[in-house]
C-alpha cells in the first residue's frame, strides 16, 4: 500500500515484509522536504527490525537530507533496528563518501534484499 509525502520534491512508497520495512524514495531529498522523510519513516522504527531505504529514484540529496539520514540511523539504532541503503546512485554515493558517512550505513544493493 503506497503512501506518499505531501512534499513536492520527494515521494515515498512503503512496503512491509514481516519485520522489514522497505521505503522507496523518489525525487530530491533536500531542505524543506527532509522532515517529511523523517516523520514518515521514524513511525515504523519501533515495530521494524530492518528499514531499507531504496534510493534508486533519488536524484539529489543536500546536507539537510544527509542530516536526516543520520537522524534516522541514530533513532533506528536506539530501538534495535538497522537502517540499510540499497541502490545508491553515484551522486549520493559520492556525497556519503565525501562526508565519511559511507561506512555507517549497511548497504544491501550489491547482493539484493534477503529476508
N, CA, C and O atoms as a printed pandas DataFrame, in Angstrom:
     atom_number atom_name residue_name chain_id  residue_number  x_coord  y_coord  z_coord
0              1         N          UNK        A               1    0.838   -1.166    0.000
1              2        CA          UNK        A               1    0.000    0.000    0.000
2              3         C          UNK        A               1    0.886    1.233    0.000
3              4         O          UNK        A               1    1.443    1.574    1.044
4              5         N          UNK        A               2    1.039    1.915   -1.126
5              6        CA          UNK        A               2    1.903    3.086   -1.215
6              7         C          UNK        A               2    1.374    4.256   -0.402
7              8         O          UNK        A               2    0.173    4.522   -0.364
8              9         N          UNK        A               3    2.292    4.938    0.237
9             10        CA          UNK        A               3    1.990    6.150    0.968
10            11         C          UNK        A               3    2.957    7.207    0.471
11            12         O          UNK        A               3    4.148    6.930    0.328
12            13         N          UNK        A               4    2.475    8.411    0.203
13            14        CA          UNK        A               4    3.344    9.455   -0.312
14            15         C          UNK        A               4    3.361   10.636    0.633
15            16         O          UNK        A               4    2.369   10.915    1.307
16            17         N          UNK        A               5    4.496   11.337    0.684
17            18        CA          UNK        A               5    4.564   12.561    1.454
18            19         C          UNK        A               5    3.890   13.665    0.661
19            20         O          UNK        A               5    3.683   13.531   -0.545
20            21         N          UNK        A               6    3.547   14.754    1.330
21            22        CA          UNK        A               6    2.906   15.864    0.660
22            23         C          UNK        A               6    3.922   16.799    0.003
23            24         O          UNK        A               6    3.539   17.703   -0.739
24            25         N          UNK        A               7    5.202   16.591    0.267
25            26        CA          UNK        A               7    6.238   17.477   -0.249
26            27         C          UNK        A               7    6.363   17.346   -1.768
27            28         O          UNK        A               7    6.246   16.243   -2.303
28            29         N          UNK        A               8    6.599   18.461   -2.468
29            30        CA          UNK        A               8    6.641   18.430   -3.924
30            31         C          UNK        A               8    7.902   17.796   -4.504
31            32         O          UNK        A               8    7.897   17.413   -5.674
32            33         N          UNK        A               9    8.974   17.670   -3.739
33            34        CA          UNK        A               9   10.232   17.179   -4.274
34            35         C          UNK        A               9   10.539   15.737   -3.914
35            36         O          UNK        A               9   11.459   15.149   -4.483
36            37         N          UNK        A              10    9.799   15.153   -2.990
37            38        CA          UNK        A              10   10.109   13.810   -2.529
38            39         C          UNK        A              10    8.821   13.039   -2.307
39            40         O          UNK        A              10    7.903   13.517   -1.640
40            41         N          UNK        A              11    8.764   11.849   -2.869
41            42        CA          UNK        A              11    7.657   10.953   -2.579
42            43         C          UNK        A              11    8.234    9.650   -2.054
43            44         O          UNK        A              11    9.352    9.264   -2.394
44            45         N          UNK        A              12    7.456    8.987   -1.225
45            46        CA          UNK        A              12    7.884    7.752   -0.582
46            47         C          UNK        A              12    6.829    6.679   -0.784
47            48         O          UNK        A              12    5.632    6.935   -0.654
48            49         N          UNK        A              13    7.285    5.478   -1.104
49            50        CA          UNK        A              13    6.406    4.317   -1.171
50            51         C          UNK        A              13    6.910    3.327   -0.128
51            52         O          UNK        A              13    8.112    3.090   -0.017
52            53         N          UNK        A              14    5.978    2.748    0.639
53            54        CA          UNK        A              14    6.333    1.820    1.708
54            55         C          UNK        A              14    5.861    0.417    1.382
55            56         O          UNK        A              14    4.763    0.212    0.865
56            57         N          UNK        A              15    6.719   -0.548    1.698
57            58        CA          UNK        A              15    6.372   -1.949    1.557
58            59         C          UNK        A              15    6.799   -2.649    2.836
59            60         O          UNK        A              15    7.922   -2.461    3.303
60            61         N          UNK        A              16    5.916   -3.449    3.401
61            62        CA          UNK        A              16    6.210   -4.149    4.646
62            63         C          UNK        A              16    6.289   -5.647    4.375
63            64         O          UNK        A              16    5.385   -6.233    3.780
64            65         N          UNK        A              17    7.381   -6.253    4.818
65            66        CA          UNK        A              17    7.575   -7.698    4.700
66            67         C          UNK        A              17    8.001   -8.201    6.074
67            68         O          UNK        A              17    9.180   -8.146    6.422
68            69         N          UNK        A              18    7.051   -8.686    6.844
69            70        CA          UNK        A              18    7.352   -9.141    8.197
70            71         C          UNK        A              18    7.825   -7.978    9.043
71            72         O          UNK        A              18    7.109   -6.990    9.202
72            73         N          UNK        A              19    9.037   -8.088    9.591
73            74        CA          UNK        A              19    9.585   -7.019   10.427
74            75         C          UNK        A              19   10.513   -6.090    9.636
75            76         O          UNK        A              19   11.260   -5.307   10.222
76            77         N          UNK        A              20   10.460   -6.183    8.307
77            78        CA          UNK        A              20   11.268   -5.322    7.438
78            79         C          UNK        A              20   10.357   -4.325    6.729
79            80         O          UNK        A              20    9.313   -4.690    6.188
80            81         N          UNK        A              21   10.769   -3.066    6.742
81            82        CA          UNK        A              21   10.062   -2.021    6.019
82            83         C          UNK        A              21   10.979   -1.502    4.924
83            84         O          UNK        A              21   12.106   -1.085    5.190
84            85         N          UNK        A              22   10.487   -1.532    3.689
85            86        CA          UNK        A              22   11.241   -1.007    2.550
86            87         C          UNK        A              22   10.617    0.322    2.162
87            88         O          UNK        A              22    9.410    0.417    1.944
88            89         N          UNK        A              23   11.460    1.350    2.079
89            90        CA          UNK        A              23   10.999    2.688    1.727
90            91         C          UNK        A              23   11.647    3.071    0.406
91            92         O          UNK        A              23   12.867    3.214    0.328
92            93         N          UNK        A              24   10.835    3.235   -0.631
93            94        CA          UNK        A              24   11.339    3.642   -1.941
94            95         C          UNK        A              24   11.225    5.158   -2.030
95            96         O          UNK        A              24   10.134    5.722   -1.941
96            97         N          UNK        A              25   12.377    5.809   -2.209
97            98        CA          UNK        A              25   12.445    7.269   -2.254
98            99         C          UNK        A              25   12.497    7.730   -3.709
99           100         O          UNK        A              25   13.281    7.206   -4.501
100          101         N          UNK        A              26   11.673    8.698   -4.056
101          102        CA          UNK        A              26   11.605    9.233   -5.415
102          103         C          UNK        A              26   11.779   10.745   -5.355
103          104         O          UNK        A              26   11.093   11.420   -4.588
104          105         N          UNK        A              27   12.684   11.273   -6.152
105          106        CA          UNK        A              27   12.831   12.721   -6.228
106          107         C          UNK        A              27   14.094   13.234   -5.588
107          108         O          UNK        A              27   15.173   12.670   -5.769
108          109         N          UNK        A              28   13.951   14.329   -4.826
109          110        CA          UNK        A              28   15.088   15.031   -4.243
110          111         C          UNK        A              28   14.909   15.136   -2.732
111          112         O          UNK        A              28   13.871   15.588   -2.248
112          113         N          UNK        A              29   15.929   14.716   -1.998
113          114        CA          UNK        A              29   15.910   14.822   -0.541
114          115         C          UNK        A              29   16.685   16.078   -0.162
115          116         O          UNK        A              29   17.907   16.058   -0.021
116          117         N          UNK        A              30   15.941   17.169   -0.003
117          118        CA          UNK        A              30   16.542   18.486    0.220
118          119         C          UNK        A              30   15.839   19.197    1.368
119          120         O          UNK        A              30   14.808   18.746    1.867
120          121         N          UNK        A              31   16.420   20.314    1.768
121          122        CA          UNK        A              31   15.826   21.150    2.806
122          123         C          UNK        A              31   14.389   21.479    2.442
123          124         O          UNK        A              31   14.089   21.837    1.303
124          125         N          UNK        A              32   13.520   21.355    3.403
125          126        CA          UNK        A              32   12.105   21.629    3.173
126          127         C          UNK        A              32   11.274   20.367    3.036
127          128         O          UNK        A              32   10.080   20.374    3.333
128          129         N          UNK        A              33   11.893   19.284    2.588
129          130        CA          UNK        A              33   11.172   18.010    2.478
130          131         C          UNK        A              33   11.785   16.939    3.374
131          132         O          UNK        A              33   11.218   15.859    3.545
132          133         N          UNK        A              34   12.939   17.245    3.941
133          134        CA          UNK        A              34   13.642   16.261    4.757
134          135         C          UNK        A              34   12.847   15.845    5.990
135          136         O          UNK        A              34   12.914   14.685    6.398
136          137         N          UNK        A              35   12.108   16.754    6.583
137          138        CA          UNK        A              35   11.309   16.407    7.766
138          139         C          UNK        A              35   10.200   15.417    7.405
139          140         O          UNK        A              35    9.801   14.601    8.236
140          141         N          UNK        A              36    9.708   15.487    6.183
141          142        CA          UNK        A              36    8.700   14.526    5.725
142          143         C          UNK        A              36    9.251   13.120    5.707
143          144         O          UNK        A              36    8.559   12.176    6.086
144          145         N          UNK        A              37   10.500   12.967    5.266
145          146        CA          UNK        A              37   11.136   11.647    5.285
146          147         C          UNK        A              37   11.264   11.157    6.710
147          148         O          UNK        A              37   10.909   10.017    7.011
148          149         N          UNK        A              38   11.766   12.004    7.587
149          150        CA          UNK        A              38   11.960   11.586    8.973
150          151         C          UNK        A              38   10.628   11.199    9.626
151          152         O          UNK        A              38   10.526   10.142   10.249
152          153         N          UNK        A              39    9.630   12.034    9.486
153          154        CA          UNK        A              39    8.334   11.772   10.114
154          155         C          UNK        A              39    7.692   10.493    9.591
155          156         O          UNK        A              39    7.144    9.710   10.367
156          157         N          UNK        A              40    7.756   10.279    8.288
157          158        CA          UNK        A              40    7.116    9.105    7.697
158          159         C          UNK        A              40    7.852    7.808    7.978
159          160         O          UNK        A              40    7.217    6.764    8.129
160          161         N          UNK        A              41    9.170    7.848    8.051
161          162        CA          UNK        A              41    9.954    6.633    8.278
162          163         C          UNK        A              41   10.076    6.320    9.762
163          164         O          UNK        A              41    9.990    5.155   10.151
164          165         N          UNK        A              42   10.272    7.330   10.597
165          166        CA          UNK        A              42   10.519    7.083   12.023
166          167         C          UNK        A              42    9.342    6.416   12.718
167          168         O          UNK        A              42    9.539    5.739   13.727
168          169         N          UNK        A              43    8.137    6.582   12.217
169          170        CA          UNK        A              43    6.991    5.938   12.855
170          171         C          UNK        A              43    7.020    4.415   12.711
171          172         O          UNK        A              43    6.332    3.714   13.453
172          173         N          UNK        A              44    7.810    3.893   11.761
173          174        CA          UNK        A              44    7.926    2.445   11.583
174          175         C          UNK        A              44    9.091    1.837   12.361
175          176         O          UNK        A              44    9.191    0.614   12.464
176          177         N          UNK        A              45    9.966    2.668   12.905
177          178        CA          UNK        A              45   11.144    2.167   13.604
178          179         C          UNK        A              45   10.800    1.264   14.782
179          180         O          UNK        A              45   11.403    0.197   14.898
180          181         N          UNK        A              46    9.873    1.620   15.660
181          182        CA          UNK        A              46    9.622    0.752   16.819
182          183         C          UNK        A              46    9.140   -0.652   16.467
183          184         O          UNK        A              46    9.403   -1.591   17.218
184          185         N          UNK        A              47    8.449   -0.818   15.355
185          186        CA          UNK        A              47    7.896   -2.126   15.007
186          187         C          UNK        A              47    8.738   -2.892   13.981
187          188         O          UNK        A              47    8.412   -4.031   13.648
188          189         N          UNK        A              48    9.802   -2.287   13.485
189          190        CA          UNK        A              48   10.631   -2.917   12.454
190          191         C          UNK        A              48   11.978   -3.347   13.028
191          192         O          UNK        A              48   12.524   -2.698   13.920
192          193         N          UNK        A              49   12.499   -4.447   12.502
193          194        CA          UNK        A              49   13.870   -4.864   12.813
194          195         C          UNK        A              49   14.834   -4.288   11.785
195          196         O          UNK        A              49   15.999   -4.030   12.086
196          197         N          UNK        A              50   14.332   -4.086   10.559
197          198        CA          UNK        A              50   15.125   -3.529    9.469
198          199         C          UNK        A              50   14.303   -2.502    8.718
199          200         O          UNK        A              50   13.119   -2.706    8.446
200          201         N          UNK        A              51   14.946   -1.402    8.390
201          202        CA          UNK        A              51   14.360   -0.442    7.464
202          203         C          UNK        A              51   15.357   -0.284    6.331
203          204         O          UNK        A              51   16.523    0.045    6.546
204          205         N          UNK        A              52   14.873   -0.526    5.123
205          206        CA          UNK        A              52   15.717   -0.431    3.938
206          207         C          UNK        A              52   15.241    0.758    3.120
207          208         O          UNK        A              52   14.087    0.817    2.696
208          209         N          UNK        A              53   16.147    1.703    2.904
209          210        CA          UNK        A              53   15.841    2.845    2.047
210          211         C          UNK        A              53   16.338    2.529    0.643
211          212         O          UNK        A              53   17.540    2.393    0.416
212          213         N          UNK        A              54   15.410    2.414   -0.291
213          214        CA          UNK        A              54   15.740    2.159   -1.697
214          215         C          UNK        A              54   15.907    3.518   -2.376
215          216         O          UNK        A              54   14.940    4.258   -2.557
216          217         N          UNK        A              55   17.139    3.830   -2.744
217          218        CA          UNK        A              55   17.460    5.140   -3.302
218          219         C          UNK        A              55   17.546    5.135   -4.824
219          220         O          UNK        A              55   18.132    6.043   -5.414
220          221         N          UNK        A              56   16.971    4.125   -5.461
221          222        CA          UNK        A              56   17.017    4.015   -6.917
222          223         C          UNK        A              56   16.594    5.308   -7.605
223          224         O          UNK        A              56   17.266    5.764   -8.530
224          225         N          UNK        A              57   15.500    5.895   -7.168
225          226        CA          UNK        A              57   14.942    7.073   -7.829
226          227         C          UNK        A              57   15.220    8.374   -7.089
227          228         O          UNK        A              57   14.550    9.379   -7.325
228          229         N          UNK        A              58   16.208    8.359   -6.193
229          230        CA          UNK        A              58   16.599    9.592   -5.509
230          231         C          UNK        A              58   17.663   10.272   -6.363
231          232         O          UNK        A              58   18.773    9.760   -6.510
232          233         N          UNK        A              59   17.320   11.421   -6.919
233          234        CA          UNK        A              59   18.214   12.074   -7.880
234          235         C          UNK        A              59   19.193   13.038   -7.219
235          236         O          UNK        A              59   20.239   13.336   -7.795
236          237         N          UNK        A              60   18.880   13.530   -6.029
237          238        CA          UNK        A              60   19.729   14.546   -5.408
238          239         C          UNK        A              60   19.485   14.551   -3.909
239          240         O          UNK        A              60   18.369   14.306   -3.449
240          241         N          UNK        A              61   20.548   14.834   -3.144
241          242        CA          UNK        A              61   20.423   14.987   -1.701
242          243         C          UNK        A              61   21.365   16.100   -1.257
243          244         O          UNK        A              61   22.531   16.121   -1.653
244          245         N          UNK        A              62   20.869   17.025   -0.435
245          246        CA          UNK        A              62   21.725   18.086    0.091
246          247         C          UNK        A              62   22.109   17.753    1.531
247          248         O          UNK        A              62   21.822   16.657    2.013
248          249         N          UNK        A              63   22.754   18.692    2.213
249          250        CA          UNK        A              63   23.229   18.433    3.571
250          251         C          UNK        A              63   22.081   18.195    4.553
251          252         O          UNK        A              63   22.245   17.449    5.518
252          253         N          UNK        A              64   20.942   18.807    4.326
253          254        CA          UNK        A              64   19.789   18.570    5.204
254          255         C          UNK        A              64   19.274   17.143    5.032
255          256         O          UNK        A              64   18.878   16.502    6.006
256          257         N          UNK        A              65   19.280   16.650    3.809
257          258        CA          UNK        A              65   18.903   15.264    3.558
258          259         C          UNK        A              65   19.870   14.308    4.215
259          260         O          UNK        A              65   19.463   13.304    4.799
260          261         N          UNK        A              66   21.149   14.615    4.122
261          262        CA          UNK        A              66   22.177   13.802    4.766
262          263         C          UNK        A              66   21.974   13.783    6.280
263          264         O          UNK        A              66   22.084   12.733    6.913
264          265         N          UNK        A              67   21.682   14.930    6.848
265          266        CA          UNK        A              67   21.408   15.012    8.285
266          267         C          UNK        A              67   20.191   14.187    8.679
267          268         O          UNK        A              67   20.164   13.588    9.754
268          269         N          UNK        A              68   19.196   14.156    7.819
269          270        CA          UNK        A              68   18.004   13.362    8.086
270          271         C          UNK        A              68   18.321   11.875    8.068
271          272         O          UNK        A              68   17.811   11.128    8.903
272          273         N          UNK        A              69   19.153   11.432    7.133
273          274        CA          UNK        A              69   19.574   10.032    7.133
274          275         C          UNK        A              69   20.280    9.689    8.437
275          276         O          UNK        A              69   20.064    8.615    8.999
276          277         N          UNK        A              70   21.119   10.595    8.915
277          278        CA          UNK        A              70   21.826   10.340   10.171
278          279         C          UNK        A              70   20.858   10.300   11.355
279          280         O          UNK        A              70   21.008    9.460   12.242
280          281         N          UNK        A              71   19.872   11.194   11.379
281          282        CA          UNK        A              71   18.853   11.167   12.448
282          283         C          UNK        A              71   18.100    9.852   12.442
283          284         O          UNK        A              71   17.856    9.271   13.499
284          285         N          UNK        A              72   17.727    9.374   11.257
285          286        CA          UNK        A              72   17.034    8.092   11.155
286          287         C          UNK        A              72   17.929    6.952   11.621
287          288         O          UNK        A              72   17.467    6.030   12.293
288          289         N          UNK        A              73   19.198    7.011   11.268
289          290        CA          UNK        A              73   20.155    5.983   11.683
290          291         C          UNK        A              73   20.248    5.926   13.209
291          292         O          UNK        A              73   20.185    4.846   13.795
292          293         N          UNK        A              74   20.397    7.075   13.846
293          294        CA          UNK        A              74   20.510    7.131   15.311
294          295         C          UNK        A              74   19.216    6.641   15.963
295          296         O          UNK        A              74   19.269    5.881   16.930
296          297         N          UNK        A              75   18.074    7.056   15.459
297          298        CA          UNK        A              75   16.784    6.611   16.010
298          299         C          UNK        A              75   16.614    5.107   15.860
299          300         O          UNK        A              75   16.167    4.429   16.786
300          301         N          UNK        A              76   16.969    4.593   14.700
301          302        CA          UNK        A              76   16.846    3.155   14.455
302          303         C          UNK        A              76   17.730    2.378   15.422
303          304         O          UNK        A              76   17.274    1.423   16.052
304          305         N          UNK        A              77   18.980    2.778   15.540
305          306        CA          UNK        A              77   19.908    2.085   16.444
306          307         C          UNK        A              77   19.407    2.101   17.881
307          308         O          UNK        A              77   19.538    1.105   18.593
308          309         N          UNK        A              78   18.841    3.211   18.310
309          310        CA          UNK        A              78   18.328    3.329   19.680
310          311         C          UNK        A              78   17.191    2.345   19.948
311          312         O          UNK        A              78   16.945    1.980   21.097
312          313         N          UNK        A              79   16.498    1.916   18.894
313          314        CA          UNK        A              79   15.383    0.978   19.031
314          315         C          UNK        A              79   15.757   -0.442   18.593
315          316         O          UNK        A              79   14.881   -1.297   18.463
316          317         N          UNK        A              80   17.029   -0.695   18.370
317          318        CA          UNK        A              80   17.463   -2.028   17.959
318          319         C          UNK        A              80   17.089   -2.382   16.533
319          320         O          UNK        A              80   16.929   -3.556   16.199
320          321         N          UNK        A              81   16.954   -1.384   15.704
321          322        CA          UNK        A              81   16.557   -1.554   14.302
322          323         C          UNK        A              81   17.744   -1.169   13.421
323          324         O          UNK        A              81   18.480   -0.238   13.750
324          325         N          UNK        A              82   17.938   -1.879   12.300
325          326        CA          UNK        A              82   19.013   -1.488   11.379
326          327         C          UNK        A              82   18.427   -0.634   10.258
327          328         O          UNK        A              82   17.316   -0.875    9.785
328          329         N          UNK        A              83   19.191    0.353    9.851
329          330        CA          UNK        A              83   18.827    1.200    8.718
330          331         C          UNK        A              83   19.819    0.894    7.615
331          332         O          UNK        A              83   21.024    1.069    7.792
332          333         N          UNK        A              84   19.317    0.435    6.476
333          334        CA          UNK        A              84   20.157   -0.003    5.370
334          335         C          UNK        A              84   19.796    0.770    4.116
335          336         O          UNK        A              84   18.660    1.209    3.941
336          337         N          UNK        A              85   20.784    0.927    3.248
337          338        CA          UNK        A              85   20.582    1.618    1.984
338          339         C          UNK        A              85   20.733    0.633    0.843
339          340         O          UNK        A              85   21.546   -0.289    0.911
340          341         N          UNK        A              86   19.947    0.829   -0.210
341          342        CA          UNK        A              86   20.014   -0.031   -1.392
342          343         C          UNK        A              86   19.947    0.848   -2.631
343          344         O          UNK        A              86   19.303    1.897   -2.631
344          345         N          UNK        A              87   20.624    0.403   -3.693
345          346        CA          UNK        A              87   20.586    1.080   -4.996
346          347         C          UNK        A              87   20.983    2.548   -4.892
347          348         O          UNK        A              87   20.225    3.444   -5.264
348          349         N          UNK        A              88   22.176    2.769   -4.385
349          350        CA          UNK        A              88   22.688    4.116   -4.164
350          351         C          UNK        A              88   23.319    4.622   -5.458
351          352         O          UNK        A              88   24.256    4.019   -5.981
352          353         N          UNK        A              89   22.805    5.717   -5.958
353          354        CA          UNK        A              89   23.352    6.305   -7.179
354          355         C          UNK        A              89   24.721    6.920   -6.935
355          356         O          UNK        A              89   25.105    7.177   -5.794
356          357         N          UNK        A              90   25.452    7.154   -8.016
357          358        CA          UNK        A              90   26.817    7.671   -7.948
358          359         C          UNK        A              90   26.884    9.001   -7.205
359          360         O          UNK        A              90   27.771    9.196   -6.373
360          361         N          UNK        A              91   25.974    9.904   -7.487
361          362        CA          UNK        A              91   25.996   11.226   -6.859
362          363         C          UNK        A              91   25.795   11.130   -5.349
363          364         O          UNK        A              91   26.486   11.807   -4.586
364          365         N          UNK        A              92   24.858   10.297   -4.917
365          366        CA          UNK        A              92   24.596   10.111   -3.486
366          367         C          UNK        A              92   25.771    9.381   -2.844
367          368         O          UNK        A              92   26.191    9.730   -1.740
368          369         N          UNK        A              93   26.293    8.385   -3.519
369          370        CA          UNK        A              93   27.449    7.649   -3.003
370          371         C          UNK        A              93   28.634    8.599   -2.802
371          372         O          UNK        A              93   29.312    8.529   -1.777
372          373         N          UNK        A              94   28.884    9.472   -3.757
373          374        CA          UNK        A              94   29.975   10.441   -3.633
374          375         C          UNK        A              94   29.786   11.335   -2.410
375          376         O          UNK        A              94   30.743   11.616   -1.689
376          377         N          UNK        A              95   28.558   11.779   -2.179
377          378        CA          UNK        A              95   28.269   12.623   -1.016
378          379         C          UNK        A              95   28.532   11.856    0.285
379          380         O          UNK        A              95   29.126   12.402    1.215
380          381         N          UNK        A              96   28.094   10.601    0.353
381          382        CA          UNK        A              96   28.313    9.799    1.549
382          383         C          UNK        A              96   29.802    9.549    1.784
383          384         O          UNK        A              96   30.263    9.564    2.925
384          385         N          UNK        A              97   30.545    9.322    0.716
385          386        CA          UNK        A              97   31.993    9.115    0.847
386          387         C          UNK        A              97   32.709   10.396    1.243
387          388         O          UNK        A              97   33.594   10.374    2.098
388          389         N          UNK        A              98   32.336   11.504    0.634
389          390        CA          UNK        A              98   32.964   12.791    0.914
390          391         C          UNK        A              98   32.806   13.192    2.378
391          392         O          UNK        A              98   33.707   13.795    2.962
392          393         N          UNK        A              99   31.680   12.863    2.956
393          394        CA          UNK        A              99   31.392   13.231    4.352
394          395         C          UNK        A              99   31.784   12.128    5.339
395          396         O          UNK        A              99   31.504   12.241    6.532
396          397         N          UNK        A             100   32.423   11.076    4.858
397          398        CA          UNK        A             100   32.865    9.957    5.698
398          399         C          UNK        A             100   31.713    9.261    6.419
399          400         O          UNK        A             100   31.891    8.745    7.522
400          401         N          UNK        A             101   30.552    9.245    5.808
401          402        CA          UNK        A             101   29.378    8.583    6.389
402          403         C          UNK        A             101   29.101    7.260    5.685
403          404         O          UNK        A             101   28.285    6.465    6.152
404          405         N          UNK        A             102   29.767    7.024    4.579
405          406        CA          UNK        A             102   29.557    5.828    3.766
406          407         C          UNK        A             102   29.612    4.558    4.595
407          408         O          UNK        A             102   28.772    3.675    4.426
408          409         N          UNK        A             103   30.580    4.452    5.484
409          410        CA          UNK        A             103   30.774    3.217    6.254
410          411         C          UNK        A             103   29.733    3.017    7.351
411          412         O          UNK        A             103   29.611    1.910    7.876
412          413         N          UNK        A             104   28.988    4.043    7.708
413          414        CA          UNK        A             104   27.983    3.944    8.768
414          415         C          UNK        A             104   26.816    3.059    8.339
415          416         O          UNK        A             104   26.302    2.272    9.134
416          417         N          UNK        A             105   26.406    3.189    7.097
417          418        CA          UNK        A             105   25.208    2.510    6.636
418          419         C          UNK        A             105   25.513    1.137    6.066
419          420         O          UNK        A             105   26.492    0.946    5.344
420          421         N          UNK        A             106   24.653    0.182    6.406
421          422        CA          UNK        A             106   24.716   -1.131    5.769
422          423         C          UNK        A             106   24.184   -0.963    4.357
423          424         O          UNK        A             106   23.175   -0.293    4.141
424          425         N          UNK        A             107   24.867   -1.572    3.399
425          426        CA          UNK        A             107   24.450   -1.475    2.013
426          427         C          UNK        A             107   24.098   -2.873    1.521
427          428         O          UNK        A             107   24.926   -3.782    1.574
428          429         N          UNK        A             108   22.885   -3.039    1.049
429          430        CA          UNK        A             108   22.448   -4.345    0.581
430          431         C          UNK        A             108   22.226   -4.370   -0.921
431          432         O          UNK        A             108   21.850   -5.411   -1.460
432          433         N          UNK        A             109   22.439   -3.289   -1.599
433          434        CA          UNK        A             109   22.159   -3.203   -3.030
434          435         C          UNK        A             109   22.979   -4.108   -3.900
435          436         O          UNK        A             109   22.517   -4.543   -4.955
436          437         N          UNK        A             110   24.208   -4.407   -3.475
437          438        CA          UNK        A             110   25.071   -5.225   -4.303
438          439         C          UNK        A             110   24.627   -6.683   -4.315
439          440         O          UNK        A             110   24.923   -7.403   -5.268
440          441         N          UNK        A             111   23.932   -7.129   -3.291
441          442        CA          UNK        A             111   23.587   -8.534   -3.150
442          443         C          UNK        A             111   22.084   -8.794   -3.123
443          444         O          UNK        A             111   21.663   -9.943   -2.993
444          445         N          UNK        A             112   21.283   -7.765   -3.240
445          446        CA          UNK        A             112   19.839   -7.923   -3.173
446          447         C          UNK        A             112   19.347   -7.959   -1.739
447          448         O          UNK        A             112   20.143   -8.011   -0.801
448          449         N          UNK        A             113   18.063   -7.931   -1.577
449          450        CA          UNK        A             113   17.457   -7.938   -0.251
450          451         C          UNK        A             113   17.186   -9.363    0.162
451          452         O          UNK        A             113   16.567  -10.121   -0.584
452          453         N          UNK        A             114   17.638   -9.733    1.335
453          454        CA          UNK        A             114   17.373  -11.079    1.869
454          455         C          UNK        A             114   16.520  -10.950    3.114
455          456         O          UNK        A             114   16.788  -10.128    3.991
456          457         N          UNK        A             115   15.486  -11.778    3.176
457          458        CA          UNK        A             115   14.575  -11.736    4.322
458          459         C          UNK        A             115   14.692  -12.991    5.128
459          460         O          UNK        A             115   14.002  -13.143    6.136
